[in-house]
Amino acid sequence: MEKNMALHDFIVNNTDSLTNAWFQAKKAKESSIYSSTVPTIGEKLRVQNKKFITTIAHIFINPDTESNYDAIKKWASEVAKDRVSTQTELNEIIPQFKVFRQIYWNKINEFASEPTNSITAEKLLTWSNLFHYAFDNVIEEFVATYTAYHRSTLLAQQEMISELSSPIIKLTSEISVLPLIGSIDTQRAKIITETSLKQCQEKNVECLVIDLSGVPIVDTMVANQLFIAVTTLELIGVKSIITGVRPEVAQTAIHLGLDFSHITIYSTLQKALEKWGVT
């Protein structure tokens, strides 16, 4: 245990030299966070790397303590989320782990090679097993967190874009318009339904004009989702008017057997607004 403590202290005392060695060895494309010359970014990378060094070093003095691996996973999780926020790709990150693994292990070998430390081959093998197991844990946790966080971030962005692409515009105290533009797939149709309900309640909408003139294609699933949206709006007291229905959209609705007879339909948005006295 005494030699393990000595190795720990040696590593901790060399955090700066290890980090400097990584900065000299790391290679990355010009736009990468790893090649940035911005002082604040460089300092952040140094702080994160030094924390990583000391976290790994703790396994040599408490190899069987679960808290050490909890700390390793915590570091990996925090840094993975940071890399997602800086839009750093995994194919830029993993090579950095590879480079620093060798730098770190070389430093351990440097300590073991010092004759005065009297490190046996058996002891070095034990350290090797501890080190590489811990390092593998870091990469495994990092990739898992990065993938999950990246996926959730993309989903949140997609939902935000979908919400922004289906705004309800209040024209008068009685009537509002939902202009739909561009292709609508099943996922967007569901989001439109959800956001429409939310916006209608927030804006106290009494009548909603859903304009489809900017929608080129509506498949069977989307037409059905539109029917559900209109029906759901009725349940919360919102009258729906549909405008700009293209012939192919009408054919899709007929093919599905959807009953729009109870819904007011106008050929254009202008005609609907004129009917309601909005010009």
DORO-178155 format. One record per residue (C-alpha): residue number from 1; x negated, y, z negated. Coordinates in pm, 1 decimal. Layout:
residues N
{NUM; {X; Y; Z}}
...
***
This chain:
residues 279
{1; {0.0; 0.0; 0.0}}
{2; {-294.2; 231.8; -65.1}}
{3; {-409.6; 203.6; 296.5}}
{4; {-54.6; 260.9; 417.7}}
{5; {-38.8; 580.9; 214.9}}
{6; {-375.5; 686.9; 354.2}}
{7; {-249.1; 631.0; 709.9}}
{8; {67.0; 828.6; 633.6}}
{9; {-132.9; 1121.9; 499.4}}
{10; {-372.0; 1105.6; 796.9}}
{11; {-81.9; 1122.7; 1043.3}}
{12; {95.7; 1404.3; 857.4}}
{13; {-226.8; 1605.1; 838.6}}
{14; {-265.3; 1565.7; 1215.2}}
{15; {80.6; 1675.0; 1323.2}}
{16; {-61.9; 1984.3; 1493.7}}
{17; {-328.5; 1795.0; 1686.1}}
{18; {-78.2; 1528.6; 1792.4}}
{19; {165.8; 1792.0; 1912.4}}
{20; {-109.5; 1981.4; 2093.6}}
{21; {-217.7; 1659.4; 2263.7}}
{22; {137.9; 1605.4; 2384.0}}
{23; {164.7; 1962.8; 2515.4}}
{24; {-155.5; 1910.3; 2712.1}}
{25; {-47.9; 1572.7; 2849.3}}
{26; {320.7; 1629.8; 2927.3}}
{27; {410.5; 1683.7; 3290.4}}
{28; {747.9; 1797.9; 3416.0}}
{29; {911.1; 1972.6; 3707.8}}
{30; {903.7; 2350.5; 3706.5}}
{31; {1266.5; 2397.3; 3598.0}}
{32; {1241.8; 2150.1; 3308.5}}
{33; {1249.7; 2246.7; 2942.1}}
{34; {919.0; 2059.7; 2910.2}}
{35; {744.5; 2295.7; 3151.3}}
{36; {897.8; 2615.3; 3015.8}}
{37; {664.1; 2900.6; 2927.1}}
{38; {929.5; 3074.8; 2714.0}}
{39; {778.7; 3105.4; 2363.0}}
{40; {1101.9; 3023.5; 2179.2}}
{41; {1151.1; 2702.5; 2378.6}}
{42; {791.0; 2595.6; 2323.8}}
{43; {822.6; 2660.0; 1950.9}}
{44; {1144.9; 2457.0; 1935.2}}
{45; {975.3; 2162.2; 2105.6}}
{46; {684.6; 2183.9; 1860.1}}
{47; {914.5; 2189.6; 1556.9}}
{48; {1114.3; 1894.2; 1688.2}}
{49; {798.4; 1696.3; 1766.5}}
{50; {639.6; 1760.5; 1426.4}}
{51; {960.1; 1646.0; 1257.2}}
{52; {949.3; 1332.2; 1470.5}}
{53; {586.3; 1263.4; 1372.6}}
{54; {652.7; 1288.1; 998.4}}
{55; {975.7; 1089.3; 1023.1}}
{56; {795.4; 800.6; 1193.9}}
{57; {503.1; 826.5; 949.9}}
{58; {733.5; 754.0; 654.4}}
{59; {784.1; 395.4; 770.7}}
{60; {425.7; 315.0; 670.3}}
{61; {485.8; 392.5; 301.9}}
{62; {843.1; 261.2; 279.9}}
{63; {871.0; 3.1; 559.6}}
{64; {1177.4; -173.9; 421.1}}
{65; {1378.5; 134.8; 324.5}}
{66; {1696.5; 177.3; 527.8}}
{67; {1689.2; 552.3; 466.2}}
{68; {1380.5; 577.4; 687.9}}
{69; {1571.4; 441.5; 984.2}}
{70; {1867.2; 665.0; 899.6}}
{71; {1630.0; 961.9; 922.7}}
{72; {1495.0; 831.9; 1253.9}}
{73; {1846.3; 798.0; 1394.6}}
{74; {1939.8; 1143.5; 1265.5}}
{75; {1642.6; 1300.0; 1443.4}}
{76; {1722.0; 1114.0; 1765.9}}
{77; {2087.8; 1218.6; 1749.6}}
{78; {2012.9; 1586.3; 1686.5}}
{79; {1752.1; 1612.3; 1961.3}}
{80; {1967.8; 1417.3; 2208.9}}
{81; {2250.6; 1669.0; 2164.2}}
{82; {2003.2; 1953.3; 2206.5}}
{83; {1875.8; 1805.5; 2534.0}}
{84; {2232.7; 1773.4; 2663.2}}
{85; {2296.9; 2139.6; 2575.1}}
{86; {1987.9; 2241.9; 2775.2}}
{87; {2101.6; 2020.3; 3066.1}}
{88; {1784.2; 1813.0; 3051.7}}
{89; {1824.2; 1484.3; 3238.5}}
{90; {1735.1; 1147.8; 3086.7}}
{91; {1485.7; 1081.8; 3366.6}}
{92; {1291.1; 1385.8; 3243.2}}
{93; {1310.4; 1283.7; 2876.7}}
{94; {1216.6; 914.6; 2874.6}}
{95; {871.3; 975.3; 3032.7}}
{96; {795.5; 1215.6; 2746.5}}
{97; {864.3; 937.6; 2495.9}}
{98; {628.9; 714.6; 2692.5}}
{99; {351.6; 975.5; 2690.4}}
{100; {385.6; 1054.5; 2322.1}}
{101; {408.7; 689.7; 2214.8}}
{102; {57.1; 637.5; 2351.3}}
{103; {-73.4; 958.2; 2192.1}}
{104; {70.5; 861.9; 1853.8}}
{105; {-62.3; 504.9; 1870.7}}
{106; {-407.7; 629.7; 1970.3}}
{107; {-412.7; 839.4; 1654.2}}
{108; {-326.1; 533.6; 1444.1}}
{109; {-605.1; 342.7; 1618.0}}
{110; {-842.0; 629.4; 1544.9}}
{111; {-771.6; 591.3; 1174.7}}
{112; {-803.0; 212.8; 1189.6}}
{113; {-1131.6; 233.3; 1379.5}}
{114; {-1301.5; 437.7; 1110.2}}
{115; {-1537.4; 189.6; 934.3}}
{116; {-1489.7; 348.2; 592.3}}
{117; {-1117.4; 272.2; 602.7}}
{118; {-1181.0; -104.9; 627.7}}
{119; {-865.1; -184.8; 824.4}}
{120; {-828.4; -552.3; 912.3}}
{121; {-684.5; -680.2; 1238.5}}
{122; {-392.3; -823.6; 1041.5}}
{123; {-315.7; -484.4; 887.8}}
{124; {-335.0; -312.9; 1228.5}}
{125; {-94.2; -568.9; 1372.5}}
{126; {150.0; -499.9; 1089.4}}
{127; {128.5; -128.0; 1160.5}}
{128; {177.6; -192.2; 1530.1}}
{129; {497.7; -387.3; 1465.6}}
{130; {632.4; -117.9; 1232.6}}
{131; {544.1; 165.2; 1469.4}}
{132; {681.6; 14.8; 1789.9}}
{133; {999.0; -109.2; 1620.3}}
{134; {1063.8; 240.2; 1484.1}}
{135; {984.6; 400.5; 1820.0}}
{136; {1220.6; 163.5; 1999.4}}
{137; {1492.2; 254.7; 1747.4}}
{138; {1442.0; 620.9; 1829.5}}
{139; {1479.6; 565.3; 2203.8}}
{140; {1781.2; 337.4; 2160.6}}
{141; {1962.7; 587.3; 1935.9}}
{142; {1859.5; 877.3; 2156.9}}
{143; {1997.0; 721.3; 2475.2}}
{144; {2321.9; 613.9; 2304.5}}
{145; {2385.2; 959.8; 2157.7}}
{146; {2278.3; 1140.6; 2474.2}}
{147; {2510.0; 930.5; 2691.5}}
{148; {2811.9; 969.5; 2461.6}}
{149; {2759.3; 1342.7; 2405.3}}
{150; {2694.3; 1407.2; 2773.9}}
{151; {3013.2; 1222.3; 2866.1}}
{152; {3223.0; 1414.3; 2611.2}}
{153; {3071.5; 1745.4; 2724.7}}
{154; {3155.0; 1673.2; 3088.6}}
{155; {3509.2; 1571.9; 2993.8}}
{156; {3558.3; 1892.0; 2792.8}}
{157; {3430.5; 2098.7; 3086.2}}
{158; {3657.9; 1918.0; 3330.5}}
{159; {3958.6; 1975.8; 3106.1}}
{160; {3872.0; 2343.7; 3070.0}}
{161; {3838.4; 2382.2; 3445.9}}
{162; {4170.9; 2205.1; 3496.1}}
{163; {4339.9; 2430.2; 3241.0}}
{164; {4197.3; 2741.2; 3404.3}}
{165; {4313.2; 2615.7; 3743.6}}
{166; {4675.7; 2593.0; 3625.8}}
{167; {4754.9; 2920.9; 3444.6}}
{168; {5111.9; 3025.4; 3372.5}}
{169; {5169.0; 3387.8; 3470.0}}
{170; {5452.6; 3565.5; 3291.4}}
{171; {5628.8; 3807.0; 3529.7}}
{172; {5921.6; 3916.2; 3314.6}}
{173; {6065.6; 3829.5; 2975.9}}
{174; {6264.5; 3553.8; 3148.3}}
{175; {6055.4; 3415.0; 3432.4}}
{176; {5698.3; 3287.3; 3468.0}}
{177; {5505.8; 3133.1; 3756.6}}
{178; {5270.0; 2835.3; 3770.8}}
{179; {5082.5; 2861.0; 4102.7}}
{180; {4912.7; 2532.3; 4183.1}}
{181; {4625.4; 2543.6; 4430.6}}
{182; {4405.0; 2267.9; 4571.5}}
{183; {4416.0; 1891.7; 4551.3}}
{184; {4590.1; 1734.2; 4255.3}}
{185; {4492.6; 1387.1; 4141.1}}
{186; {4657.2; 1186.1; 3865.7}}
{187; {4422.9; 1319.3; 3595.7}}
{188; {4479.9; 1682.6; 3688.8}}
{189; {4854.1; 1623.6; 3711.0}}
{190; {4856.6; 1494.8; 3353.4}}
{191; {4655.2; 1793.6; 3233.2}}
{192; {4893.1; 2030.3; 3415.4}}
{193; {5184.7; 1868.2; 3233.4}}
{194; {5014.1; 1900.8; 2895.5}}
{195; {4893.9; 2259.2; 2944.9}}
{196; {5225.6; 2370.4; 3091.2}}
{197; {5411.2; 2254.1; 2781.1}}
{198; {5159.2; 2428.2; 2556.5}}
{199; {5159.1; 2754.6; 2753.2}}
{200; {5538.6; 2764.1; 2784.4}}
{201; {5574.8; 2734.1; 2408.6}}
{202; {5305.7; 2994.4; 2338.3}}
{203; {5451.8; 3245.5; 2586.1}}
{204; {5818.9; 3171.6; 2507.2}}
{205; {5888.2; 3089.7; 2871.2}}
{206; {6256.3; 3046.2; 2963.9}}
{207; {6218.8; 2975.6; 3334.8}}
{208; {5910.0; 2839.7; 3506.9}}
{209; {5857.1; 2856.9; 3882.3}}
{210; {5618.3; 2582.5; 3992.9}}
{211; {5475.5; 2682.4; 4329.4}}
{212; {5334.6; 2395.2; 4536.4}}
{213; {5257.3; 2590.7; 4854.4}}
{214; {4883.9; 2572.7; 4783.0}}
{215; {4882.5; 2194.9; 4734.3}}
{216; {4793.4; 2011.1; 5056.7}}
{217; {4858.9; 1652.1; 4948.1}}
{218; {5065.6; 1491.5; 4673.0}}
{219; {5046.3; 1115.5; 4636.6}}
{220; {5306.7; 892.9; 4474.3}}
{221; {5145.1; 901.2; 4127.9}}
{222; {5119.0; 1281.6; 4129.0}}
{223; {5477.1; 1326.8; 4251.9}}
{224; {5596.7; 1105.6; 3970.2}}
{225; {5386.7; 1303.2; 3720.4}}
{226; {5541.4; 1625.9; 3851.6}}
{227; {5886.9; 1481.4; 3797.0}}
{228; {5789.0; 1389.2; 3440.3}}
{229; {5658.0; 1743.1; 3383.2}}
{230; {5982.1; 1902.6; 3497.9}}
{231; {6188.9; 1663.6; 3286.4}}
{232; {5971.5; 1725.3; 2981.3}}
{233; {5997.8; 2102.6; 3022.5}}
{234; {6376.5; 2069.1; 3023.6}}
{235; {6359.3; 1891.8; 2687.7}}
{236; {6198.1; 2199.6; 2530.2}}
{237; {6451.7; 2433.3; 2692.1}}
{238; {6251.5; 2550.2; 2992.8}}
{239; {6434.6; 2567.0; 3326.8}}
{240; {6212.4; 2462.8; 3617.2}}
{241; {6222.3; 2591.2; 3972.9}}
{242; {6007.1; 2435.4; 4243.5}}
{243; {5889.8; 2631.3; 4548.0}}
{244; {5666.7; 2571.5; 4848.3}}
{245; {5743.1; 2201.9; 4886.6}}
{246; {5570.8; 2077.4; 5200.8}}
{247; {5749.8; 1820.2; 5422.1}}
{248; {5505.0; 1544.2; 5332.2}}
{249; {5554.8; 1612.5; 4961.9}}
{250; {5930.4; 1593.1; 5005.3}}
{251; {5891.4; 1261.0; 5187.9}}
{252; {5680.9; 1124.7; 4902.5}}
{253; {5949.4; 1220.6; 4648.6}}
{254; {6220.9; 1054.1; 4858.1}}
{255; {6008.7; 742.0; 4899.3}}
{256; {5973.1; 720.9; 4521.6}}
{257; {6343.9; 766.5; 4470.6}}
{258; {6288.4; 1068.4; 4246.2}}
{259; {6606.6; 1264.8; 4178.6}}
{260; {6536.7; 1636.7; 4209.6}}
{261; {6905.0; 1721.2; 4267.6}}
{262; {6932.4; 1889.2; 3926.9}}
{263; {6628.7; 2109.8; 3996.8}}
{264; {6650.5; 2439.2; 4181.5}}
{265; {6423.8; 2437.0; 4486.5}}
{266; {6326.9; 2722.7; 4718.0}}
{267; {6121.9; 2706.5; 5034.9}}
{268; {5892.4; 2988.6; 4922.9}}
{269; {5789.0; 3160.4; 4602.8}}
{270; {5902.8; 3494.6; 4744.6}}
{271; {6261.0; 3372.6; 4794.3}}
{272; {6274.9; 3238.0; 4439.0}}
{273; {6153.5; 3564.4; 4292.1}}
{274; {6395.6; 3767.8; 4505.8}}
{275; {6679.8; 3550.2; 4377.8}}
{276; {6577.7; 3638.5; 4023.0}}
{277; {6542.4; 4005.4; 4105.8}}
{278; {6162.2; 4007.1; 4089.7}}
{279; {5994.8; 4184.8; 4381.5}}
***
